[in-house]
């Protein structure tokens, strides 16, 4: 998840690409796990500038 945070905050890569780069086969599952861990969706995390 640290890699996901870094990629979301520091790149413009698609969330699906980031999910796959972090070992998730399914973007929706990645998004659910990310939200459970950080309390915000990957898109919300990116829009907040990585502040979560």
mmCIF file of the N, C-alpha and C atoms, coordinates in Angstrom:
data_MODEL
# 
_entry.id   MODEL 
# 
loop_
_atom_site.group_PDB 
_atom_site.id 
_atom_site.type_symbol 
_atom_site.label_atom_id 
_atom_site.label_alt_id 
_atom_site.label_comp_id 
_atom_site.label_asym_id 
_atom_site.label_entity_id 
_atom_site.label_seq_id 
_atom_site.pdbx_PDB_ins_code 
_atom_site.Cartn_x 
_atom_site.Cartn_y 
_atom_site.Cartn_z 
_atom_site.occupancy 
_atom_site.B_iso_or_equiv 
_atom_site.pdbx_formal_charge 
_atom_site.auth_seq_id 
_atom_site.auth_comp_id 
_atom_site.auth_asym_id 
_atom_site.auth_atom_id 
_atom_site.pdbx_PDB_model_num 
ATOM 1   N N  . UNK A 1 1  ? 0.819   -1.197 0.000   1.00 0.00 ? 1  UNK A N  1 
ATOM 2   C CA . UNK A 1 1  ? 0.000   0.000  0.000   1.00 0.00 ? 1  UNK A CA 1 
ATOM 3   C C  . UNK A 1 1  ? 0.860   1.257  0.000   1.00 0.00 ? 1  UNK A C  1 
ATOM 4   N N  . UNK A 1 2  ? 2.059   1.166  0.526   1.00 0.00 ? 2  UNK A N  1 
ATOM 5   C CA . UNK A 1 2  ? 2.948   2.330  0.490   1.00 0.00 ? 2  UNK A CA 1 
ATOM 6   C C  . UNK A 1 2  ? 3.290   2.681  -0.953  1.00 0.00 ? 2  UNK A C  1 
ATOM 7   N N  . UNK A 1 3  ? 3.483   1.666  -1.778  1.00 0.00 ? 3  UNK A N  1 
ATOM 8   C CA . UNK A 1 3  ? 3.750   1.909  -3.199  1.00 0.00 ? 3  UNK A CA 1 
ATOM 9   C C  . UNK A 1 3  ? 2.545   2.572  -3.842  1.00 0.00 ? 3  UNK A C  1 
ATOM 10  N N  . UNK A 1 4  ? 1.363   2.110  -3.514  1.00 0.00 ? 4  UNK A N  1 
ATOM 11  C CA . UNK A 1 4  ? 0.142   2.697  -4.065  1.00 0.00 ? 4  UNK A CA 1 
ATOM 12  C C  . UNK A 1 4  ? 0.037   4.168  -3.668  1.00 0.00 ? 4  UNK A C  1 
ATOM 13  N N  . UNK A 1 5  ? 0.298   4.472  -2.418  1.00 0.00 ? 5  UNK A N  1 
ATOM 14  C CA . UNK A 1 5  ? 0.255   5.861  -1.966  1.00 0.00 ? 5  UNK A CA 1 
ATOM 15  C C  . UNK A 1 5  ? 1.227   6.719  -2.766  1.00 0.00 ? 5  UNK A C  1 
ATOM 16  N N  . UNK A 1 6  ? 2.429   6.227  -2.927  1.00 0.00 ? 6  UNK A N  1 
ATOM 17  C CA . UNK A 1 6  ? 3.456   6.961  -3.645  1.00 0.00 ? 6  UNK A CA 1 
ATOM 18  C C  . UNK A 1 6  ? 3.055   7.198  -5.100  1.00 0.00 ? 6  UNK A C  1 
ATOM 19  N N  . UNK A 1 7  ? 2.555   6.166  -5.754  1.00 0.00 ? 7  UNK A N  1 
ATOM 20  C CA . UNK A 1 7  ? 2.165   6.288  -7.151  1.00 0.00 ? 7  UNK A CA 1 
ATOM 21  C C  . UNK A 1 7  ? 0.954   7.199  -7.329  1.00 0.00 ? 7  UNK A C  1 
ATOM 22  N N  . UNK A 1 8  ? 0.016   7.128  -6.410  1.00 0.00 ? 8  UNK A N  1 
ATOM 23  C CA . UNK A 1 8  ? -1.161  7.994  -6.500  1.00 0.00 ? 8  UNK A CA 1 
ATOM 24  C C  . UNK A 1 8  ? -0.782  9.464  -6.323  1.00 0.00 ? 8  UNK A C  1 
ATOM 25  N N  . UNK A 1 9  ? 0.097   9.728  -5.386  1.00 0.00 ? 9  UNK A N  1 
ATOM 26  C CA . UNK A 1 9  ? 0.483   11.109 -5.089  1.00 0.00 ? 9  UNK A CA 1 
ATOM 27  C C  . UNK A 1 9  ? 1.474   11.668 -6.101  1.00 0.00 ? 9  UNK A C  1 
ATOM 28  N N  . UNK A 1 10 ? 2.327   10.806 -6.655  1.00 0.00 ? 10 UNK A N  1 
ATOM 29  C CA . UNK A 1 10 ? 3.424   11.312 -7.458  1.00 0.00 ? 10 UNK A CA 1 
ATOM 30  C C  . UNK A 1 10 ? 3.353   11.088 -8.952  1.00 0.00 ? 10 UNK A C  1 
ATOM 31  N N  . UNK A 1 11 ? 2.315   10.388 -9.422  1.00 0.00 ? 11 UNK A N  1 
ATOM 32  C CA . UNK A 1 11 ? 2.214   10.129 -10.858 1.00 0.00 ? 11 UNK A CA 1 
ATOM 33  C C  . UNK A 1 11 ? 0.787   10.368 -11.333 1.00 0.00 ? 11 UNK A C  1 
ATOM 34  N N  . UNK A 1 12 ? 0.623   10.414 -12.617 1.00 0.00 ? 12 UNK A N  1 
ATOM 35  C CA . UNK A 1 12 ? -0.701  10.537 -13.219 1.00 0.00 ? 12 UNK A CA 1 
ATOM 36  C C  . UNK A 1 12 ? -1.200  9.223  -13.780 1.00 0.00 ? 12 UNK A C  1 
ATOM 37  N N  . UNK A 1 13 ? -0.572  8.125  -13.358 1.00 0.00 ? 13 UNK A N  1 
ATOM 38  C CA . UNK A 1 13 ? -0.974  6.807  -13.868 1.00 0.00 ? 13 UNK A CA 1 
ATOM 39  C C  . UNK A 1 13 ? -2.415  6.498  -13.494 1.00 0.00 ? 13 UNK A C  1 
ATOM 40  N N  . UNK A 1 14 ? -3.063  5.723  -14.349 1.00 0.00 ? 14 UNK A N  1 
ATOM 41  C CA . UNK A 1 14 ? -4.433  5.291  -14.070 1.00 0.00 ? 14 UNK A CA 1 
ATOM 42  C C  . UNK A 1 14 ? -4.465  4.452  -12.799 1.00 0.00 ? 14 UNK A C  1 
ATOM 43  N N  . UNK A 1 15 ? -5.550  4.526  -12.073 1.00 0.00 ? 15 UNK A N  1 
ATOM 44  C CA . UNK A 1 15 ? -5.681  3.775  -10.832 1.00 0.00 ? 15 UNK A CA 1 
ATOM 45  C C  . UNK A 1 15 ? -5.614  2.275  -11.112 1.00 0.00 ? 15 UNK A C  1 
ATOM 46  N N  . UNK A 1 16 ? -6.161  1.836  -12.229 1.00 0.00 ? 16 UNK A N  1 
ATOM 47  C CA . UNK A 1 16 ? -6.076  0.427  -12.604 1.00 0.00 ? 16 UNK A CA 1 
ATOM 48  C C  . UNK A 1 16 ? -4.637  -0.018 -12.805 1.00 0.00 ? 16 UNK A C  1 
ATOM 49  N N  . UNK A 1 17 ? -3.832  0.840  -13.416 1.00 0.00 ? 17 UNK A N  1 
ATOM 50  C CA . UNK A 1 17 ? -2.412  0.526  -13.616 1.00 0.00 ? 17 UNK A CA 1 
ATOM 51  C C  . UNK A 1 17 ? -1.688  0.437  -12.277 1.00 0.00 ? 17 UNK A C  1 
ATOM 52  N N  . UNK A 1 18 ? -2.034  1.340  -11.374 1.00 0.00 ? 18 UNK A N  1 
ATOM 53  C CA . UNK A 1 18 ? -1.414  1.333  -10.049 1.00 0.00 ? 18 UNK A CA 1 
ATOM 54  C C  . UNK A 1 18 ? -1.812  0.071  -9.297  1.00 0.00 ? 18 UNK A C  1 
ATOM 55  N N  . UNK A 1 19 ? -3.083  -0.306 -9.400  1.00 0.00 ? 19 UNK A N  1 
ATOM 56  C CA . UNK A 1 19 ? -3.542  -1.533 -8.749  1.00 0.00 ? 19 UNK A CA 1 
ATOM 57  C C  . UNK A 1 19 ? -2.734  -2.731 -9.231  1.00 0.00 ? 19 UNK A C  1 
ATOM 58  N N  . UNK A 1 20 ? -2.550  -2.839 -10.541 1.00 0.00 ? 20 UNK A N  1 
ATOM 59  C CA . UNK A 1 20 ? -1.791  -3.956 -11.093 1.00 0.00 ? 20 UNK A CA 1 
ATOM 60  C C  . UNK A 1 20 ? -0.323  -3.892 -10.677 1.00 0.00 ? 20 UNK A C  1 
ATOM 61  N N  . UNK A 1 21 ? 0.244   -2.700 -10.635 1.00 0.00 ? 21 UNK A N  1 
ATOM 62  C CA . UNK A 1 21 ? 1.645   -2.547 -10.221 1.00 0.00 ? 21 UNK A CA 1 
ATOM 63  C C  . UNK A 1 21 ? 1.845   -2.966 -8.768  1.00 0.00 ? 21 UNK A C  1 
ATOM 64  N N  . UNK A 1 22 ? 0.786   -2.880 -7.980  1.00 0.00 ? 22 UNK A N  1 
ATOM 65  C CA . UNK A 1 22 ? 0.868   -3.249 -6.561  1.00 0.00 ? 22 UNK A CA 1 
ATOM 66  C C  . UNK A 1 22 ? 0.441   -4.690 -6.309  1.00 0.00 ? 22 UNK A C  1 
ATOM 67  N N  . UNK A 1 23 ? 0.183   -5.434 -7.377  1.00 0.00 ? 23 UNK A N  1 
ATOM 68  C CA . UNK A 1 23 ? -0.115  -6.855 -7.233  1.00 0.00 ? 23 UNK A CA 1 
ATOM 69  C C  . UNK A 1 23 ? -1.578  -7.222 -7.161  1.00 0.00 ? 23 UNK A C  1 
ATOM 70  N N  . UNK A 1 24 ? -2.463  -6.277 -7.415  1.00 0.00 ? 24 UNK A N  1 
ATOM 71  C CA . UNK A 1 24 ? -3.891  -6.564 -7.397  1.00 0.00 ? 24 UNK A CA 1 
ATOM 72  C C  . UNK A 1 24 ? -4.352  -6.865 -8.812  1.00 0.00 ? 24 UNK A C  1 
ATOM 73  N N  . UNK A 1 25 ? -5.092  -7.937 -8.989  1.00 0.00 ? 25 UNK A N  1 
ATOM 74  C CA . UNK A 1 25 ? -5.596  -8.299 -10.310 1.00 0.00 ? 25 UNK A CA 1 
ATOM 75  C C  . UNK A 1 25 ? -6.872  -7.531 -10.646 1.00 0.00 ? 25 UNK A C  1 
ATOM 76  N N  . UNK A 1 26 ? -7.538  -7.004 -9.636  1.00 0.00 ? 26 UNK A N  1 
ATOM 77  C CA . UNK A 1 26 ? -8.836  -6.367 -9.804  1.00 0.00 ? 26 UNK A CA 1 
ATOM 78  C C  . UNK A 1 26 ? -8.803  -4.950 -9.234  1.00 0.00 ? 26 UNK A C  1 
ATOM 79  N N  . UNK A 1 27 ? -9.098  -3.966 -10.071 1.00 0.00 ? 27 UNK A N  1 
ATOM 80  C CA . UNK A 1 27 ? -9.073  -2.564 -9.641  1.00 0.00 ? 27 UNK A CA 1 
ATOM 81  C C  . UNK A 1 27 ? -10.104 -2.291 -8.546  1.00 0.00 ? 27 UNK A C  1 
ATOM 82  N N  . UNK A 1 28 ? -11.287 -2.894 -8.657  1.00 0.00 ? 28 UNK A N  1 
ATOM 83  C CA . UNK A 1 28 ? -12.335 -2.673 -7.660  1.00 0.00 ? 28 UNK A CA 1 
ATOM 84  C C  . UNK A 1 28 ? -11.911 -3.205 -6.294  1.00 0.00 ? 28 UNK A C  1 
ATOM 85  N N  . UNK A 1 29 ? -11.289 -4.364 -6.281  1.00 0.00 ? 29 UNK A N  1 
ATOM 86  C CA . UNK A 1 29 ? -10.809 -4.936 -5.013  1.00 0.00 ? 29 UNK A CA 1 
ATOM 87  C C  . UNK A 1 29 ? -9.720  -4.048 -4.414  1.00 0.00 ? 29 UNK A C  1 
ATOM 88  N N  . UNK A 1 30 ? -8.811  -3.578 -5.245  1.00 0.00 ? 30 UNK A N  1 
ATOM 89  C CA . UNK A 1 30 ? -7.774  -2.657 -4.784  1.00 0.00 ? 30 UNK A CA 1 
ATOM 90  C C  . UNK A 1 30 ? -8.413  -1.423 -4.143  1.00 0.00 ? 30 UNK A C  1 
ATOM 91  N N  . UNK A 1 31 ? -9.406  -0.856 -4.810  1.00 0.00 ? 31 UNK A N  1 
ATOM 92  C CA . UNK A 1 31 ? -10.056 0.345  -4.288  1.00 0.00 ? 31 UNK A CA 1 
ATOM 93  C C  . UNK A 1 31 ? -10.731 0.089  -2.948  1.00 0.00 ? 31 UNK A C  1 
ATOM 94  N N  . UNK A 1 32 ? -11.379 -1.068 -2.804  1.00 0.00 ? 32 UNK A N  1 
ATOM 95  C CA . UNK A 1 32 ? -12.013 -1.406 -1.524  1.00 0.00 ? 32 UNK A CA 1 
ATOM 96  C C  . UNK A 1 32 ? -10.982 -1.549 -0.413  1.00 0.00 ? 32 UNK A C  1 
ATOM 97  N N  . UNK A 1 33 ? -9.889  -2.249 -0.701  1.00 0.00 ? 33 UNK A N  1 
ATOM 98  C CA . UNK A 1 33 ? -8.843  -2.448 0.310   1.00 0.00 ? 33 UNK A CA 1 
ATOM 99  C C  . UNK A 1 33 ? -8.172  -1.121 0.675   1.00 0.00 ? 33 UNK A C  1 
ATOM 100 N N  . UNK A 1 34 ? -7.956  -0.270 -0.322  1.00 0.00 ? 34 UNK A N  1 
ATOM 101 C CA . UNK A 1 34 ? -7.343  1.034  -0.077  1.00 0.00 ? 34 UNK A CA 1 
ATOM 102 C C  . UNK A 1 34 ? -8.247  1.864  0.834   1.00 0.00 ? 34 UNK A C  1 
ATOM 103 N N  . UNK A 1 35 ? -9.542  1.868  0.540   1.00 0.00 ? 35 UNK A N  1 
ATOM 104 C CA . UNK A 1 35 ? -10.490 2.642  1.349   1.00 0.00 ? 35 UNK A CA 1 
ATOM 105 C C  . UNK A 1 35 ? -10.554 2.109  2.785   1.00 0.00 ? 35 UNK A C  1 
ATOM 106 N N  . UNK A 1 36 ? -10.533 0.796  2.943   1.00 0.00 ? 36 UNK A N  1 
ATOM 107 C CA . UNK A 1 36 ? -10.548 0.220  4.289   1.00 0.00 ? 36 UNK A CA 1 
ATOM 108 C C  . UNK A 1 36 ? -9.306  0.623  5.087   1.00 0.00 ? 36 UNK A C  1 
ATOM 109 N N  . UNK A 1 37 ? -8.169  0.664  4.427   1.00 0.00 ? 37 UNK A N  1 
ATOM 110 C CA . UNK A 1 37 ? -6.903  0.971  5.097   1.00 0.00 ? 37 UNK A CA 1 
ATOM 111 C C  . UNK A 1 37 ? -6.745  2.445  5.421   1.00 0.00 ? 37 UNK A C  1 
ATOM 112 N N  . UNK A 1 38 ? -7.150  3.319  4.481   1.00 0.00 ? 38 UNK A N  1 
ATOM 113 C CA . UNK A 1 38 ? -6.877  4.747  4.635   1.00 0.00 ? 38 UNK A CA 1 
ATOM 114 C C  . UNK A 1 38 ? -8.114  5.615  4.835   1.00 0.00 ? 38 UNK A C  1 
ATOM 115 N N  . UNK A 1 39 ? -9.301  5.036  4.703   1.00 0.00 ? 39 UNK A N  1 
ATOM 116 C CA . UNK A 1 39 ? -10.523 5.794  4.929   1.00 0.00 ? 39 UNK A CA 1 
ATOM 117 C C  . UNK A 1 39 ? -10.921 6.707  3.780   1.00 0.00 ? 39 UNK A C  1 
ATOM 118 N N  . UNK A 1 40 ? -10.272 6.551  2.650   1.00 0.00 ? 40 UNK A N  1 
ATOM 119 C CA . UNK A 1 40 ? -10.574 7.365  1.475   1.00 0.00 ? 40 UNK A CA 1 
ATOM 120 C C  . UNK A 1 40 ? -10.279 6.527  0.237   1.00 0.00 ? 40 UNK A C  1 
ATOM 121 N N  . UNK A 1 41 ? -11.008 6.798  -0.832  1.00 0.00 ? 41 UNK A N  1 
ATOM 122 C CA . UNK A 1 41 ? -10.773 6.053  -2.068  1.00 0.00 ? 41 UNK A CA 1 
ATOM 123 C C  . UNK A 1 41 ? -9.440  6.473  -2.686  1.00 0.00 ? 41 UNK A C  1 
ATOM 124 N N  . UNK A 1 42 ? -8.900  5.649  -3.575  1.00 0.00 ? 42 UNK A N  1 
ATOM 125 C CA . UNK A 1 42 ? -7.675  6.056  -4.266  1.00 0.00 ? 42 UNK A CA 1 
ATOM 126 C C  . UNK A 1 42 ? -7.833  7.391  -4.994  1.00 0.00 ? 42 UNK A C  1 
ATOM 127 N N  . UNK A 1 43 ? -8.973  7.595  -5.624  1.00 0.00 ? 43 UNK A N  1 
ATOM 128 C CA . UNK A 1 43 ? -9.219  8.858  -6.324  1.00 0.00 ? 43 UNK A CA 1 
ATOM 129 C C  . UNK A 1 43 ? -9.269  10.025 -5.329  1.00 0.00 ? 43 UNK A C  1 
ATOM 130 N N  . UNK A 1 44 ? -9.932  9.815  -4.215  1.00 0.00 ? 44 UNK A N  1 
ATOM 131 C CA . UNK A 1 44 ? -9.999  10.856 -3.186  1.00 0.00 ? 44 UNK A CA 1 
ATOM 132 C C  . UNK A 1 44 ? -8.632  11.164 -2.610  1.00 0.00 ? 44 UNK A C  1 
ATOM 133 N N  . UNK A 1 45 ? -7.834  10.137 -2.433  1.00 0.00 ? 45 UNK A N  1 
ATOM 134 C CA . UNK A 1 45 ? -6.468  10.313 -1.936  1.00 0.00 ? 45 UNK A CA 1 
ATOM 135 C C  . UNK A 1 45 ? -5.661  11.167 -2.906  1.00 0.00 ? 45 UNK A C  1 
ATOM 136 N N  . UNK A 1 46 ? -5.787  10.874 -4.177  1.00 0.00 ? 46 UNK A N  1 
ATOM 137 C CA . UNK A 1 46 ? -5.063  11.630 -5.211  1.00 0.00 ? 46 UNK A CA 1 
ATOM 138 C C  . UNK A 1 46 ? -5.554  13.073 -5.244  1.00 0.00 ? 46 UNK A C  1 
ATOM 139 N N  . UNK A 1 47 ? -6.850  13.288 -5.179  1.00 0.00 ? 47 UNK A N  1 
ATOM 140 C CA . UNK A 1 47 ? -7.401  14.636 -5.245  1.00 0.00 ? 47 UNK A CA 1 
ATOM 141 C C  . UNK A 1 47 ? -7.006  15.467 -4.035  1.00 0.00 ? 47 UNK A C  1 
ATOM 142 N N  . UNK A 1 48 ? -6.787  14.796 -2.898  1.00 0.00 ? 48 UNK A N  1 
ATOM 143 C CA . UNK A 1 48 ? -6.367  15.503 -1.690  1.00 0.00 ? 48 UNK A CA 1 
ATOM 144 C C  . UNK A 1 48 ? -4.863  15.763 -1.696  1.00 0.00 ? 48 UNK A C  1 
ATOM 145 N N  . UNK A 1 49 ? -4.216  15.395 -2.774  1.00 0.00 ? 49 UNK A N  1 
ATOM 146 C CA . UNK A 1 49 ? -2.786  15.624 -2.873  1.00 0.00 ? 49 UNK A CA 1 
ATOM 147 C C  . UNK A 1 49 ? -1.971  14.613 -2.096  1.00 0.00 ? 49 UNK A C  1 
ATOM 148 N N  . UNK A 1 50 ? -2.566  13.460 -1.820  1.00 0.00 ? 50 UNK A N  1 
ATOM 149 C CA . UNK A 1 50 ? -1.853  12.420 -1.097  1.00 0.00 ? 50 UNK A CA 1 
ATOM 150 C C  . UNK A 1 50 ? -1.952  12.567 0.407   1.00 0.00 ? 50 UNK A C  1 
ATOM 151 N N  . UNK A 1 51 ? -2.765  13.503 0.852   1.00 0.00 ? 51 UNK A N  1 
ATOM 152 C CA . UNK A 1 51 ? -2.877  13.735 2.292   1.00 0.00 ? 51 UNK A CA 1 
ATOM 153 C C  . UNK A 1 51 ? -3.831  12.758 2.962   1.00 0.00 ? 51 UNK A C  1 
ATOM 154 N N  . UNK A 1 52 ? -4.698  12.109 2.157   1.00 0.00 ? 52 UNK A N  1 
ATOM 155 C CA . UNK A 1 52 ? -5.631  11.138 2.718   1.00 0.00 ? 52 UNK A CA 1 
ATOM 156 C C  . UNK A 1 52 ? -6.606  11.813 3.623   1.00 0.00 ? 52 UNK A C  1 
# 
